[in-house]
Amino acid sequence: MVRAVTPLRRPAPATSPIAAADLAAAARLAETLAAEEAVGTNSPTMGQSDPAVAQTEAIWDALGVLEAKDFDVCIPSPVPLWRRREAQIGGLAALAACLVGAIWIYGQTGVRVFATGAGERRVVALADGSQLELNTRSRLEVRVSARRRWARLVEGEALFTVATRPDHQPFTVDAGAASIRVTGTQFNVRKTTDQTRVDLLEGSVEVRGGKDAPLARLHAGQAVQVSASGDIAVREPADVAGVRDWRAGRLTLTRARLDKAVADINRYATKPVALAEPALGELTVDGVFEARDTRAFARAVSTLHGLKLHENDDRLVLSER
């Protein structure tokens, strides 16, 4: 009897699961079959009982009754082209979002923020040689790079001493509706809720308001006011003495209405002054006061106008006797 042995073609595993004894039995069986084919059915090896050979024959007999579908290998179906394109488009979109975020972060990292609290003053030296002085309750954003010099006065007051660069790169300051452009000069900017005032001490500046407002060019000793809507007021003399006073921590008042004087002194106060009756605001005040000493100011006003001063937990109240 001759058996044709057809080897099974399957992917080779990483490590063979066939034991050495099985391999030896298979080799002996192959030799036996070859000998039978050579000498016929009367071979002496016919009918010999080799347990290992018998086991291997049983395994091959079992394999012989399996169908082709039993040997199917599970291969993942290829991903449709349109799904691959969807994945590519999604990846590109994610990459673009990351790039936009990186650019935004890069643009923001160059902005420095300086601020002062009640009664504080601060001097800041910039890398380009310019100097900034912040008055009380002020906030300033600044960016100085090789291509741009820019600042924004968010609130309060600041004195700018701008250094001239060899390339004459301008320094731009935005404050409310006003935009000030200089190349090298000294000027003071104060921003309130309803206007921005620019006092020029040295050099020259260009001040822009709203898009329909004319450009104002100032020279040393001039000042201009820009309303919240962008309207530019008529030029007036710069308040050089007032700028000098706040840098020294003083407040000088000349025939000032009391309500305005209280508003000015309260910029420096941790405990503000209040008027019990609105009519008291029409009184006037003269004098030079320590900006941070609100009690001394309230006592002086009380003595000057014969008012009653009452201090509670959060404020100093002036009222009629």
Buried (B, 14 or more C-beta within 10 A) or exposed (E): EEEEEEEEEEEEEEEEEEEEEBEEBBEBBEEBBEBBEEEEEEBEBEEEEBEBBEEBBEEBEEEEEEEEEEEEEEEEEEEEEEEEEEEEEEEEEEEEEEEEEEEEEEEEEEEBEBBBEBBBBBEBEBEBEBBBBBBBBBBBBBBBEEEEBBBBBBBBBBBBBBBBBEEEBBBBBBBBBBBBEBBBBBBBBBBBEEBBBBBBBBBBBBBBBBEEBEEBEBEBEBBBBBBBEBBBBEBEEBBBEBBBBBBEBBBBBEEBBBBEBBBBBBBBBEBBBBBEEEEBBEBBBEBEBBBBBBEEBBBBBBEBBEBEBBEEEEBBBBBEE
